[in-house]
Amino acid sequence: MIGGNLLPLTAVVTYGDGRFDLDRATVLRLVDAATTGDPRYSPSTVRREARKIETRSMHEGWQREYRRLRASHPDRSGVWYARKIASSPAGGGKSVDTIRKHMTG
């Protein structure tokens, strides 16, 4: 296997005259195919980690808003709190159900 390409060994190794030979052209073609990607690209988790931090921050904002609303209106349902958060700037345009799932932390 070279660069995700699976090839039988018999396709690159031959036996003749009492010795094994390697088909260099086939091996080079496979290696070239495996390394033709953009050399500037290197997989990075920076964007993924930034999105995780952003999401965590949004959830914490919902939780703060939930605690604030609950202190002033302790007798309301979870859906009521979620609707209030969704209609506020802290809601971020997310659905009431999504906010309800994450507001209690």
URDA-V461161 format. One record per pair of residues at least 24 apart in sequence whose C-alpha atoms are under 7 Angstrom apart, sorted by sequence separation. I is the first residue (numbers start at 1). J is the second residue. If there is no record, write none. Layout:
i = <I | I>
j = <J | J>
This chain:
i = <2 | 62 | 2 | 61 | 3 | 2 | 66 | 63 | 62 | 63 | 63 | 59 | 59>
j = <30 | 90 | 31 | 90 | 34 | 34 | 103 | 103 | 103 | 104 | 105 | 102 | 103>
